[in-house]
Amino acid sequence: FAAPARLSRMMGALLPASLLSFRPSPIRPRHLLHAAIRRGPAMIVEEEDLGTDFYAARCDEEVQENDVDECEVPSADEFTVAILGDLHVDPRKLDDYAEGRSHIVPVLEDAASRGVGAALVSLGDLGESKPCWEGSPELYAGTTACHDHAAEYLSSFGVPYEVVGGNHDLEGIDEFATDAENLEAFCRIHGKPAPQFVREIADKTVLVGLTSTIFRGAKYTSHEVTVDDEQLSWFEDFVASKPAEEGWKLFVFTHAPPMGSGLRVLQENHVVNGCCWLNHSGGEKADPRTTRKFIELVRRHRCIKGWFSGHFHLSHDYEDSITFPTVPREEGPYPNRGSCVFVQAGVMRGGCSRDGRRQSRLLRGNKAGFEILTVNHANGGSVRLDATITYKDSGHEVGVYAHDHDEVDRDSETFVKVYSPSAGDGCYVGDDDSLSVDPTEGECVGEETVAWWRMSCGRVLGVYDGRLIEYDASTLAPLGLVVGADELDGRRVVVVGSGADECVTLPKKSSFDFDMQGAECASAEGEGEEQAVLLVDDESATVTVVQPNEDGSYWRKIVRNKMHRMREQRRVKAAAKWFKDKYGDDKDPEVLSSWGPYTSTVGQVYRKNDLALPAISTRALDSSIPK
């Protein structure tokens, strides 16, 4: 684990040498701080390094400037933290991890050798979610072997480490029978007295971490990052005990970000699967109020200055890999993110990256503010300044992007495009005085269609990238998929009123042989006037009604718990093996599955007038992906 000799490197997107000193007031020169966000041209400075020799170079500068033999010891408010995104360690592919460590260890040594508070934080998802042992179907992630390996690796950086659990860290489903057993092993191996962590890294500066504790018990997708009620209650009490007015500054670490962070997300992955945000589907009790709880605490407690997360495997080269508490008025409405800067952390191993980058984060700070930097593992560990945040007072700060984010080729196949609504973005459609909405203006939905609107009940729906998406009514963050691109192709989206006045022309009973006893015209109290979302196919003269969920939401929680899916897949394989053992390898069986629950507007399993005829089908289906 020996660190390589420190090298001086050419750095991109840095400030001039005269501005590199990291002094208490301010971190960066005042002329850069007059606007909430200011973007200037990227600057290349030769022979400057904000990484391995940052504190040593500052010491040398002080000695030369003041003509003294020794520089002053850094004050107690200074700190450096290295932040690792999703590791997904694969014991068969360790080269990238060894290289990444060689880039970060000198940075931490530089800080620790000068008496600066230094630590390492891992954002979870420590192991590869694949079988890594030949001949065994067991997943590596979440196993004792995985956590032993990760603990050894994280301990080798030469400073104390903290870790939070991600959505894969309790995935040892063959080794542990329950989430509680898996969580106990996770905490024990990493020396954690509790799933959460607290570390005072500098004077009144605290690192706080929250862990995902539910995998087997996930109601929907196991890839949701769920902070349990006990941790959430603890966190609420903790932030309340550290008022900003008394000088406290908190930096929070979770695997996924909170809803309302404004960070770039993957629509085709985390949005459609319902696992973008902390407690995305409502946490332990599927209560959507717990999803919003995190951003509400950020808004209420100005002591929360930064929030770091991983989960998306995206690089730091997108501008919205960092979001500031406020934005210039000409760029949009006030986002209401308290005093918190949200930061996305990338990945170290190339095989895990969704856009080809290999990057980790650095956080440097003192009582005057902090800086966010990138360690580029694909470029010899070069360190780039990304943003400078300066405290104006206990509840207000100024953020400055350090470069133009022109590293991203928007025409590249690896570019991840994204859209989230914002007030005044020109894509809002609909008349607040009318129940009818024609968001596609009579045209069929296409890949370029972008529109969003508010339903009378307050829900927000939108069309983007050929899909119908639901967005959170408060933050306008994406919640999940309502209708996929394959279903929307060639159709129009229309919203019409469907309350009692609009229902009177319908026959009392439809062609189905059941009686809803007037429920087709019922409207839940307090949900506004009822509306129906229609998908219209003009060519076939068919109309599909997009029914809301029973809780009034529209986004489909269609991805089931991974543990149950894996066991079902094993049963299918067992059935196929049994067939071949009995009838020979020359015959390939068609293996179907039958399962529940079954969803229909029919209220009973059998028809009222003939109990021999099913009203809801239980026919078996092919559970594999269609070829």
ZICORPE-V393512 format. One record per residue. RES is the residue in three letters. PSI is psi in whole degrees, -180 to 180 (NA if undefined). NEAR is the number of other C-alpha atoms within 12 Angstrom. D_LAST is the distance of its C-alpha to the last C-alpha in Angstrom with 2 decimals. Layout:
# ZICORPE-V393512
RES;PSI;NEAR;D_LAST
RES;PSI;NEAR;D_LAST
This chain:
# ZICORPE-V393512
PHE;16;20;47.46
ALA;136;17;50.24
ALA;146;23;49.77
PRO;164;20;50.16
ALA;145;14;53.20
ARG;136;24;53.09
LEU;147;24;52.39
SER;128;21;53.34
ARG;157;24;50.44
MET;130;22;50.01
MET;142;30;48.46
GLY;152;33;46.67
ALA;41;33;47.16
LEU;165;37;50.21
LEU;160;32;53.48
PRO;159;23;56.69
ALA;-34;22;58.50
SER;-15;14;61.22
LEU;8;22;58.79
LEU;-19;28;57.17
SER;138;27;59.66
PHE;88;36;58.29
ARG;158;29;61.25
PRO;-32;23;61.73
SER;113;19;62.40
PRO;180;28;60.19
ILE;-41;34;57.30
ARG;160;36;56.95
PRO;150;22;59.71
ARG;-31;18;60.77
HIS;-12;12;60.21
LEU;-2;25;56.45
LEU;12;25;56.52
HIS;-17;18;57.93
ALA;156;20;54.61
ALA;-42;29;51.85
ILE;131;31;49.39
ARG;131;24;50.48
ARG;124;25;48.37
GLY;174;19;50.16
PRO;145;17;49.22
ALA;141;22;47.83
MET;138;23;50.64
ILE;125;21;50.56
VAL;123;23;53.34
GLU;149;18;54.12
GLU;28;19;55.10
GLU;143;32;54.26
ASP;117;39;52.02
LEU;9;48;51.28
GLY;-92;46;49.82
THR;-27;37;51.59
ASP;26;35;55.16
PHE;-54;34;55.18
TYR;-35;36;57.87
ALA;-41;33;59.74
ALA;-37;26;60.01
ARG;-38;32;61.26
CYS;-46;28;63.84
ASP;-40;21;65.04
GLU;-41;26;65.33
GLU;-41;22;67.45
VAL;-45;17;69.71
GLN;-43;14;70.33
GLU;-39;13;70.82
ASN;-2;13;73.18
ASP;53;12;74.88
VAL;166;13;74.43
ASP;-31;13;73.61
GLU;149;18;70.77
CYS;163;21;68.35
GLU;149;21;68.13
VAL;135;20;65.81
PRO;147;29;62.85
SER;165;21;63.39
ALA;-8;23;61.80
ASP;-2;30;59.46
GLU;148;36;57.42
PHE;158;43;54.06
THR;132;47;51.01
VAL;129;49;47.58
ALA;133;47;44.60
ILE;121;52;41.27
LEU;129;50;38.09
GLY;-159;50;34.71
ASP;119;52;31.66
LEU;-47;55;32.42
HIS;54;45;29.34
VAL;129;44;31.40
ASP;116;32;29.61
PRO;-11;29;32.35
ARG;-10;17;30.87
LYS;82;20;31.16
LEU;-4;23;34.59
ASP;-44;18;36.03
ASP;-32;29;35.15
TYR;-41;40;36.74
ALA;-41;27;39.92
GLU;-44;28;40.18
GLY;-41;41;39.64
ARG;-39;39;42.32
SER;-23;33;44.70
HIS;-32;42;44.41
ILE;-35;50;45.09
VAL;-46;43;47.76
PRO;-33;37;50.43
VAL;-46;49;49.90
LEU;-37;40;50.55
GLU;-42;37;53.41
ASP;-43;32;55.01
ALA;-50;38;55.06
ALA;-35;31;56.09
SER;-21;24;58.85
ARG;8;29;60.48
GLY;13;23;60.35
VAL;136;32;57.56
GLY;125;35;55.37
ALA;143;40;52.08
ALA;165;38;48.93
LEU;136;40;45.23
VAL;128;49;42.58
SER;134;49;38.99
LEU;14;51;36.58
GLY;-170;52;34.43
ASP;66;45;30.93
LEU;-29;50;32.78
GLY;160;45;30.21
GLU;132;39;26.73
SER;56;32;24.17
LYS;160;25;22.72
PRO;128;24;24.07
CYS;2;23;26.86
TRP;130;17;28.49
GLU;130;12;27.44
GLY;0;8;26.40
SER;134;11;26.31
PRO;-2;18;23.45
GLU;134;27;25.95
LEU;146;32;25.40
TYR;-39;37;28.30
ALA;136;42;28.78
GLY;-5;47;31.45
THR;165;39;32.88
THR;-43;32;36.56
ALA;-42;28;35.90
CYS;-49;41;34.03
HIS;-34;42;36.88
ASP;-45;26;39.54
HIS;-46;29;38.07
ALA;-41;39;37.74
ALA;-41;32;41.29
GLU;-42;20;42.70
TYR;-50;31;41.09
LEU;-26;38;42.21
SER;-10;26;45.67
SER;7;25;46.13
PHE;-4;37;46.69
GLY;2;28;50.35
VAL;163;29;50.44
PRO;144;28;49.56
TYR;151;34;45.91
GLU;154;44;44.28
VAL;143;50;40.67
VAL;151;51;38.66
GLY;140;55;35.60
GLY;-168;50;32.19
ASN;-9;48;29.07
HIS;-3;49;28.19
ASP;-7;53;31.74
LEU;32;52;31.72
GLU;12;49;28.42
GLY;63;38;30.19
ILE;-21;33;28.84
ASP;-23;25;29.50
GLU;-36;21;33.02
PHE;136;24;34.21
ALA;-27;19;34.03
THR;161;23;34.79
ASP;-38;31;34.63
ALA;-42;23;38.45
GLU;-43;25;38.51
ASN;-41;34;36.02
LEU;-38;39;37.98
GLU;-43;27;41.23
ALA;-43;32;40.03
PHE;-50;45;38.83
CYS;-42;31;42.24
ARG;-47;18;44.28
ILE;-35;28;42.76
HIS;9;36;43.12
GLY;35;24;46.60
LYS;120;25;45.78
PRO;-17;17;48.17
ALA;163;27;45.79
PRO;-37;41;42.27
GLN;166;36;43.93
PHE;157;32;46.29
VAL;129;28;49.41
ARG;120;30;51.13
GLU;104;28;54.14
ILE;-25;36;53.62
ALA;178;30;56.73
ASP;114;23;59.52
LYS;27;25;58.03
THR;119;38;54.59
VAL;135;36;51.97
LEU;131;44;48.40
VAL;133;37;46.47
GLY;145;42;43.04
LEU;139;48;40.85
THR;144;47;38.14
SER;126;53;34.91
THR;6;47;35.68
ILE;125;40;32.86
PHE;-63;43;29.53
ARG;-33;39;29.25
GLY;8;30;31.07
ALA;131;37;28.96
LYS;-36;30;28.52
TYR;-127;33;25.35
THR;138;37;23.55
SER;-10;40;25.27
HIS;0;45;25.07
GLU;139;50;27.83
VAL;110;49;31.14
THR;116;51;33.62
VAL;119;44;37.36
ASP;166;34;39.00
ASP;-36;26;41.92
GLU;-45;21;44.49
GLN;-42;27;43.64
LEU;-41;31;43.47
SER;-41;19;46.89
TRP;-44;22;48.26
PHE;-41;32;47.02
GLU;-43;25;48.60
ASP;-38;15;51.90
PHE;-49;27;51.77
VAL;-31;32;51.32
ALA;-26;23;54.03
SER;-1;20;56.37
LYS;70;27;56.05
PRO;139;23;57.41
ALA;-32;29;57.10
GLU;-22;18;60.73
GLU;7;17;61.78
GLY;6;27;59.95
TRP;142;32;56.80
LYS;123;43;53.62
LEU;137;42;50.28
PHE;122;43;47.11
VAL;145;46;44.10
PHE;122;49;41.05
THR;162;50;37.79
HIS;-49;51;34.23
ALA;157;51;32.94
PRO;164;50;35.28
PRO;152;49;36.85
MET;135;45;35.78
GLY;-2;46;38.20
SER;-26;45;38.35
GLY;7;39;37.03
LEU;154;42;35.01
ARG;134;42;31.93
VAL;166;42;28.67
LEU;108;30;24.96
GLN;-43;33;23.68
GLU;-1;27;19.97
ASN;-80;25;20.51
HIS;-31;32;23.71
VAL;-55;42;24.44
VAL;-26;34;21.24
ASN;-4;33;21.16
GLY;42;43;24.86
CYS;35;47;26.33
CYS;-49;43;28.40
TRP;163;49;31.85
LEU;133;46;34.05
ASN;47;47;33.68
HIS;-44;48;31.10
SER;15;42;30.60
GLY;9;34;34.25
GLY;-155;37;34.90
GLU;-39;31;36.03
LYS;16;21;36.90
ALA;42;23;34.23
ASP;114;20;37.19
PRO;-17;25;36.44
ARG;-29;24;40.03
THR;-24;31;39.24
THR;-41;41;36.66
ARG;-12;32;39.51
LYS;-39;29;42.09
PHE;-47;41;41.63
ILE;-30;37;42.25
GLU;-39;27;45.10
LEU;-37;33;46.72
VAL;-43;37;46.37
ARG;-32;26;48.11
ARG;-31;22;50.80
HIS;106;34;51.63
ARG;-2;37;52.56
CYS;-20;40;52.86
ILE;106;46;49.09
LYS;-26;51;49.10
GLY;150;45;45.73
TRP;116;48;42.30
PHE;138;48;39.91
SER;163;53;36.23
GLY;-121;52;33.10
HIS;-38;50;29.57
PHE;-12;43;27.97
HIS;35;41;28.23
LEU;156;41;29.77
SER;178;46;32.83
HIS;7;45;36.36
ASP;-4;41;36.45
TYR;141;32;35.44
GLU;-38;30;38.51
ASP;24;31;37.00
SER;-12;37;36.52
ILE;129;44;40.09
THR;136;41;41.35
PHE;162;40;45.03
PRO;-29;39;46.78
THR;165;32;47.88
VAL;157;26;47.20
PRO;146;20;49.61
ARG;-33;14;50.22
GLU;-13;13;49.16
GLU;-7;16;45.66
GLY;179;16;44.88
PRO;161;19;46.05
TYR;122;21;47.26
PRO;-12;32;44.23
ASN;62;28;46.35
ARG;30;37;45.26
GLY;-128;33;48.69
SER;22;41;49.91
CYS;134;46;46.61
VAL;123;54;44.77
PHE;137;42;41.05
VAL;129;51;39.57
GLN;136;48;36.08
ALA;135;51;35.92
GLY;-158;47;33.48
VAL;157;45;32.29
MET;-37;48;34.05
ARG;134;39;31.31
GLY;-36;31;29.41
GLY;-11;23;26.10
CYS;-14;33;26.28
SER;139;30;27.14
ARG;-12;28;24.94
ASP;17;30;27.29
GLY;-8;28;28.69
ARG;153;31;32.03
ARG;106;39;33.71
GLN;150;48;36.38
SER;169;49;38.50
ARG;153;50;41.11
LEU;143;47;44.87
LEU;120;48;47.08
ARG;138;46;50.81
GLY;173;45;53.38
ASN;-167;37;56.90
LYS;-14;33;58.92
ALA;-16;31;58.61
GLY;-161;40;54.81
PHE;164;42;51.85
GLU;146;42;49.64
ILE;129;44;45.88
LEU;163;44;44.88
THR;133;51;41.91
VAL;118;47;41.85
ASN;101;41;39.74
HIS;-17;33;38.53
ALA;-3;25;37.13
ASN;45;21;40.66
GLY;16;27;42.88
GLY;21;39;43.17
SER;147;40;44.86
VAL;125;39;45.72
ARG;134;43;45.45
LEU;127;44;47.14
ASP;-38;42;44.74
ALA;148;48;46.92
THR;131;43;50.41
ILE;124;49;51.31
THR;131;42;55.01
TYR;126;36;56.47
LYS;-42;21;58.88
ASP;-166;22;59.87
SER;-21;28;58.36
GLY;8;28;56.01
HIS;145;28;55.32
GLU;165;35;53.95
VAL;128;39;53.15
GLY;139;41;49.96
VAL;121;41;49.77
TYR;139;41;46.75
ALA;-10;36;47.92
HIS;174;31;45.77
ASP;-1;25;43.85
HIS;36;28;40.26
ASP;12;19;39.91
GLU;-18;21;38.10
VAL;126;23;34.77
ASP;105;16;33.41
ARG;-13;16;31.88
ASP;-2;10;30.27
SER;152;12;28.55
GLU;-23;12;24.79
THR;-6;16;25.78
PHE;129;22;27.81
VAL;107;29;26.68
LYS;155;23;27.78
VAL;152;25;28.79
TYR;136;32;30.85
SER;140;38;32.80
PRO;154;37;35.36
SER;147;29;39.04
ALA;131;23;42.07
GLY;13;15;43.34
ASP;0;17;40.29
GLY;-1;14;40.40
CYS;-1;24;37.01
TYR;134;27;38.42
VAL;162;29;38.46
GLY;158;27;40.11
ASP;120;18;43.61
ASP;-18;17;44.88
ASP;0;12;47.14
SER;146;19;44.43
LEU;-14;26;41.63
SER;137;28;39.63
VAL;134;32;37.45
ASP;79;29;35.64
PRO;-26;34;33.95
THR;7;35;32.18
GLU;47;19;35.40
GLY;-1;19;33.98
GLU;157;21;31.16
CYS;152;29;27.40
VAL;134;35;25.83
GLY;178;25;24.77
GLU;-24;20;24.05
GLU;-3;17;27.84
THR;125;27;28.87
VAL;117;30;30.88
ALA;149;37;32.89
TRP;157;40;33.93
TRP;162;41;36.30
ARG;131;35;37.97
MET;162;40;37.63
SER;-24;32;40.96
CYS;-6;27;40.12
GLY;-14;24;39.90
ARG;151;33;36.14
VAL;125;37;34.77
LEU;157;46;31.61
GLY;159;48;30.39
VAL;127;43;27.88
TYR;138;37;26.72
ASP;36;29;23.90
GLY;7;31;22.41
ARG;155;40;22.38
LEU;123;47;24.94
ILE;146;42;26.46
GLU;140;42;29.33
TYR;152;41;32.11
ASP;136;36;34.94
ALA;-28;28;38.01
SER;-50;26;40.44
THR;-14;30;38.88
LEU;22;33;36.21
ALA;146;39;33.77
PRO;136;51;30.09
LEU;-45;48;29.22
GLY;176;42;25.59
LEU;134;38;22.89
VAL;-53;38;23.87
VAL;131;36;21.38
GLY;167;31;18.36
ALA;-33;25;18.19
ASP;-34;16;15.52
GLU;-29;24;18.02
LEU;-19;34;21.03
ASP;124;25;20.05
GLY;11;25;22.71
ARG;159;32;24.72
ARG;153;35;28.07
VAL;127;42;29.15
VAL;140;37;32.48
VAL;129;37;34.59
VAL;158;29;37.31
GLY;143;26;39.91
SER;20;28;39.17
GLY;-170;26;42.25
ALA;-42;19;44.85
ASP;-35;17;46.43
GLU;-16;20;43.17
CYS;-12;22;42.19
VAL;-23;15;45.35
THR;-7;14;44.07
LEU;148;16;41.16
PRO;151;15;41.81
LYS;-37;18;42.83
LYS;142;18;39.94
SER;-172;16;36.63
SER;-14;9;35.15
PHE;149;17;33.76
ASP;55;20;36.19
PHE;160;22;36.91
ASP;117;20;39.58
MET;0;18;39.06
GLN;48;13;42.85
GLY;2;18;42.91
ALA;-20;18;40.29
GLU;-14;27;38.46
CYS;10;25;41.38
ALA;149;21;41.92
SER;132;25;41.82
ALA;138;19;42.06
GLU;135;11;45.45
GLY;7;11;45.64
GLU;16;18;42.25
GLY;178;21;43.67
GLU;140;27;43.29
GLU;143;33;40.04
GLN;159;37;37.39
ALA;133;31;34.08
VAL;122;36;31.18
LEU;142;30;29.63
LEU;117;36;26.61
VAL;124;29;27.89
ASP;102;23;26.05
ASP;-33;18;29.01
GLU;-44;11;27.39
SER;-2;11;26.22
ALA;43;12;29.15
THR;148;14;27.13
VAL;127;21;27.98
THR;128;22;25.99
VAL;124;23;28.24
VAL;98;30;27.08
GLN;135;26;28.90
PRO;162;26;30.34
ASN;168;18;30.04
GLU;-25;14;33.02
ASP;4;19;34.63
GLY;-16;26;34.59
SER;167;30;31.99
TYR;-27;34;28.91
TRP;140;37;26.44
ARG;121;31;23.70
LYS;76;34;23.86
ILE;-6;26;20.27
VAL;122;27;19.61
ARG;167;26;21.03
ASN;129;27;23.22
LYS;-38;30;21.61
MET;-45;33;23.78
HIS;-40;22;22.66
ARG;-42;21;18.92
MET;-41;24;19.55
ARG;-37;18;21.63
GLU;-40;23;19.14
GLN;-38;22;16.56
ARG;-36;20;19.45
ARG;-39;19;20.24
VAL;-44;24;16.82
LYS;-37;22;17.35
ALA;-39;16;20.89
ALA;-42;20;19.94
ALA;-39;23;17.79
LYS;-43;20;20.75
TRP;-44;18;23.24
PHE;-46;19;21.64
LYS;-39;18;21.66
ASP;-34;15;25.18
LYS;-38;14;26.36
TYR;-3;13;24.82
GLY;155;13;24.19
ASP;-13;13;21.57
ASP;-7;10;20.99
LYS;130;14;19.06
ASP;113;17;15.56
PRO;154;21;15.76
GLU;110;18;13.46
VAL;121;24;14.46
LEU;162;20;14.78
SER;148;22;16.78
SER;128;17;19.62
TRP;176;17;21.26
GLY;-177;14;23.39
PRO;166;12;24.93
TYR;135;17;24.24
THR;129;18;25.15
SER;164;16;26.89
THR;-8;22;30.17
VAL;136;20;31.32
GLY;7;20;33.88
GLN;159;22;33.78
VAL;-41;21;31.53
TYR;156;18;33.33
ARG;144;19;34.97
LYS;-41;17;38.66
ASN;-4;14;39.88
ASP;97;13;37.90
LEU;-3;12;36.88
ALA;-15;11;34.95
LEU;124;15;32.36
PRO;141;18;29.92
ALA;-26;24;29.88
ILE;127;20;26.89
SER;140;20;23.97
THR;22;19;23.07
ARG;148;14;20.39
ALA;150;14;17.78
LEU;160;17;14.21
ASP;117;18;11.01
SER;-4;21;11.60
SER;166;17;8.58
ILE;130;7;6.34
PRO;139;6;3.79
LYS;NA;5;0.00
